[in-house]
Amino acid sequence: GENVEQHPSTLSVQEGDSAVIKCTYSDSASNYFPWYKQELGKRPQLIIDIRSNVGEKKDQRIAVTLNKTAKHFSLHITETQPEDSAVYFCAASPNNDMRFGAGTRLTVKP
Amino acid sequence: GAVVSQHPSRVICKSGTSVKIECRSLDFQATTMFWYRQFPKKSLMLMATSNEGSKATYEQGVEKDKFLINHASLTLSTLTVTSAHPEDSSFYICSASRTSGGPSGELFFGEGSRLTVL
């Protein structure tokens, strides 16, 4: 089955700096790669996703890149703000089965 | 957007009792629902995939007799933790996808249910 690894597990940045979170996956059949943000005690919320026919996608301060050959994808957050502080999960999905990375706890210091 | 509602949000029970958690898709039909377990500061661990009208598919290491899953309709899946013990205490989250088979799609998550077994 699919195995997703995520790094780093914790990330602390100064407000205004950029944050990058990286994930690798094992199943070449995976074709959908979402990123979720989870605040403490709340449900995960989709923030951006990318499909395997696209190499990069951007939505305001958030961007995701995908390298199918290397089987890795990354989340980039620019101009970070304190409200970006949360746990971020990457996921990879072959067909209708989604597997999550271990999560990255992002802290943005004012 | 699609809404998934999960109930109850919190439940405390005595050891040995059974607890049922409901997951409903409010404004769409969900052929497939997923049940996850999340330990403190940990990731979402897939427990089982629930398919409407058929038996759930359990992940390796998840006891199907312990965690009973029923997906009786296109908008409701239930997870019953049978004979709960303190080690079953956890945060359980369901999710639903609009699509069944074919290209993958966004998952919509319930609010989660925090189970505490005394």
Contacts between the chains, C-beta under 8 A, distances in Angstrom:
chain1	res1	chain2	res2	distance
A	31	B	103	6.8
A	31	B	104	6.3
A	32	B	103	7.0
A	32	B	104	3.6
A	32	B	105	7.3
A	34	B	106	6.5
A	34	B	107	7.4
A	41	B	112	7.9
A	42	B	111	7.6
A	42	B	112	7.7
A	43	B	93	6.5
A	43	B	109	4.1
A	43	B	110	6.4
A	43	B	111	5.3
A	43	B	112	5.7
A	44	B	44	7.1
A	44	B	93	7.6
A	44	B	109	5.1
A	45	B	109	7.6
A	46	B	106	5.5
A	46	B	107	7.5
A	49	B	106	6.6
A	51	B	103	7.7
A	89	B	43	6.3
A	89	B	44	6.7
A	93	B	104	4.0
A	94	B	104	7.6
A	95	B	101	6.7
A	95	B	102	7.6
A	95	B	104	6.3
A	96	B	32	5.9
A	96	B	49	7.9
A	96	B	97	6.4
A	96	B	99	6.8
A	96	B	100	6.7
A	96	B	101	6.0
A	96	B	102	7.8
A	96	B	104	6.1
A	97	B	46	8.0
A	97	B	49	6.9
A	98	B	34	7.2
A	98	B	46	7.6
A	98	B	104	7.0
A	98	B	107	6.0
A	99	B	46	6.7
A	100	B	43	5.1
A	100	B	44	4.6
A	100	B	46	7.7
A	101	B	43	6.5
A	102	B	42	7.3
A	102	B	43	4.6
A	103	B	42	7.3
A	103	B	43	4.8
A	105	B	41	7.5
